[in-house]
Amino acid sequence: MGFGTFRSVKEMFTLDGKKAIVTGGGGGIGSAIAHGFAELGVDIALLDRNAESINILKRELEERYPVKVLAMPLDVCDPELSKLSRASKVVEDAVNTVIGNFGQVDILVNCHGIGQWSRAEEMDEKDWDRMIEVNLKGVFLMCQAVGRHMIERRYGKIINIASISGRIVNKPQPQAHYNASKAAVIILTKSLAAEWAKYNINVNSISPGYTLTPLIENLLKTQPNYADHWKPLIPLGRFAQPIEIAGAVTFLASEAASCITGHDLVADCGYTVW
């Protein structure tokens, strides 16, 4: 479907029949994205290093929606594979398996990632390396493998989940390596958007703010003082819900965003306004 072929706005938001890969599919935001896609008729390949979480999610989705779901355990940046320079081959094989099952990949959402709080002056070099390996290299390897397929088809939508931490320095938590990794994801997104625009591939990122995933909910149970730091800085006075991030992803995956590429969509309830 190319420029000028749409008959209505409603048609532009249709995703029925599309095929998607969601990395980090077992996480709070990743699972919300998967539910959103399935509700709209998208077949989904869930990639996550946590096999149990994606298998549970696969059963949930198939029970609720008439879509095909693949659950594929995969650490997109296994340290042992990286040492052997084999990570790219493992990622490529996983993508080829998805293509073999679905016939194509229309949408890639890179939602995997790790976080850690560590003072810069005390940070272990291994922690820095792991953060960059997972949050940046893992995203690049997925984009590269799926991008090759999308280039052949002259079509694709890639959405990388970055963070407001790639735009601002959060407080009070020290996380220089996390912030740097997410800033790099944003500029990687823009770079790929520029390179692949000629192939009709849209590459965008979303920068969520504080979002009430199970991870954050558990953190606030043990460290409620962090909510006292964060909430007064949020104009809407609340944290985002995972389904709200899923809504933003759905928009960028649809033809309603066909003229948007190289953009970082901030979804933070206004946190970065001030």
N, C-alpha and C positions, 0 to 999 in steps of 0.2 A: 504494500500500500504506500503510495508516494504522495508528494505534495499535491493538493488540489483534488484529491479523490474522495474526500469525506463529504457525507451528505448531511450530517448532523453532529452536534456536540456530543450527544449520547453515544454515537457510534465511535467517537474518538476515545471514549473511556472504556470501550469493550476490550477485555483480555481473554475471553473465552477461546479455548483451544491453544493458547500459547504454552510454551514449555520453558520452565525456569529452573535455575540452580540457585539454591540459597545456602551459603556457607554459614557455619555457626547456627544452623537451623534448630539446634536443641536449646538455645539460650532464650532469654525472656523476649528480646526484640525479634530475634530470628523466628521463633515459633509464632509470634503475632503476625509477622510478614507471611509465613507459610499459611496460616489460617486465612488471611486476607486473600492471598492468591487462590487458594482452593475454593473459597466462597465464590470467586469470580470465574471459576472454570479452568484454572491453570494447572497443568500437570507439573509436579515439583520433584526435584531431586534434592534431598536434604543431605548436606555434607557436614559432619561434625566429628570431633575426636571422641565424643561421648556416645558410644553406640547405643547404650540403653535409652538415653533421652530421645534420640531420633527415631528409634523403633517404637517407642510409646507414642510419639507424635504421629508417626506414619499410621498407626492403627486408629488414632483419633480422627485423623483427616479422612481416611478411607471409609470410616463408619458414618461420617457426617456429609461427605461430599462425593459426587460421582467423578472423581479425578484419579489419575494414576500417580502414585507416590513411590519414589525410591528412597531408601535409607542407606547411606553409604558412609561407614566410619572412615574418617580421613583426617589426619593431622596435616594441614596444608603446609606446615613447616616443621616437620619432625627434625630435631637437632641431629640425630644420627644420619638421616638422609642428607641433610645439608652438608655434613662433613664429607660425604661421598659425592657431593654435587649431583644427587639423584632426586632431589625434591621436585624439580621441574618435570622429570619423567613420571613420577608417581602422580602428580597433579594432572599431567596430560593423559595418562591412562584412565584416571577417574572420569575426566571430561569425555573421553572417547566412549567409555561405558555408558554414560548418560546419553550421548548421541546415538549409540547403538540401540538403546531402549526407546528413546523418544523420537529419533529421526533428526532432531534439530534442537538447538538451544536458542530461544528468542531473548531471554532475560537472564542476566547474572546479577545476583545481589551478594556482595561480599560483606557479611555481617559478623564474621569471626573476629576475635581479638582478645587480648588479655590486658589487665590493668594491675598496677602495683604502686604503692606509695613508698617512696624511699628518698631520703635527703641526698642531694646531688653530691655533697662532699663525702658521703658514706656509701654511695652506691657501688655495688659489686659490678665489675665489668661483665660478668655473665648475665646479670639482670638487664643491663643495657642491650647486650647482643640479642637476648631472647625477645625483648620487647620489639626491637627493630625487625627481627626475623619473622615474627608472627604478624605484627600489625602492619608492616610495610611490605616485606618480601612476599609474605603469603598472599597479600592482595595482588601484588604484581604478577605472581605466578598464575593465579586464577584468571586474571585479566588477559594475560598473554595466551594461555591455552584456549580459553573460550573466544578470545579476540580473533585468533586465527580462523576458527570456524565461522565466526560472524563476518569476517572479511570475505571469505569465499561466498557467503550467501548475500553479501551486500545489505545486511540488516542486523541490527541488534540494539539492545538496551542494557547498559551496565550501570549499576548503582552501587557505589562504595559507601559503607557506613563509616563516617569519620567521627568527629566530635567537636563540640565547642572548644574543647581543650586544644584543638589545632588552630584556634583563632585567638584565644585569651589564655591567661595563666590563672588556673583555678586557685581558690584559697578556701581553707587553710592548708590543704593537703599538698605535700611536696611530690611532684611527679614529672620531673623534667623530661625523662625518657619517654613517658607516655605522651606528653604534650608534643614532643618532637616527632614521634611516630605518626600522630594524627595530622599534624601540619603537613608532613610529607605525603600522606594519603591524599590530602586536598590538592596539592600541586601535581601529584602523579595523575590524579583524575583530570585536571586541566590539560596536562601534557598529552594524555591518551586521547582526550576529546579532540585536540588539535590535529593529532596524527591520523585519527580514524574517521574524521568527519567525511572525508571523500568516499568512504565506504558505507555511508548511511548508518553509522553507528553512533548512538548518543551515549556519552559517558558523563555521568553526574555523580555528585556525592551528597550525602545528607549528614549534617552535624547535629545530632541530638544533644539536648541539655540533660539535666538530671531527670532520669526516667525511672518510674517505679517498677523496675524489674524485680524478680525474687532476690537477686543479688543485693540491690540497693535496699529493699525492704528488710532483709536480714541484717545489713550493716546498720541501719537506723535503729534496729532493736537493741543492738549492743552499743551503738555510739549515737544516741539521740541528739547530742550536742551539734553534730554536723548539720542536721536539719535547721538548727538555730542559726548557723552560719549562712546556709544557702538560701533558705526561703525568703528572708527580707530583701534579697537581691533579685527576686523574680517578680517582674511586674504583674503577672497574672496570679501570683501568690500561691502557686501549686507546682508540683512536679508533672511532667508529661506522663501519659499512659502509653504502654507499648503499642496499642492499637493506633494511636495517633501517629507514631513513626511509620507504622505499616501503611497508613493512609497516604503519607507523603511518598513512600516507595511506590505505591500503586499508581499515583499520579505520574511520577517520572518514568514508570514502566509502560505507560499508555501512550497512545498517539496524541493525547491532549498536550503532551510535553514534547512533541516532535520537533519543535524549533528551539528547544532548550538543550544545550550541551556545554560542558565545561563549567557548570554552575554548582556551587555548594549551597544547598538549601538548609538554612538553619531552622531547627525545630526545638526551641528551648523555652517556650512560654515567656519569651522576652528577656531572658537572663543577660544576654549580651548587648541589650539596648543601652544599659547604663555603663 
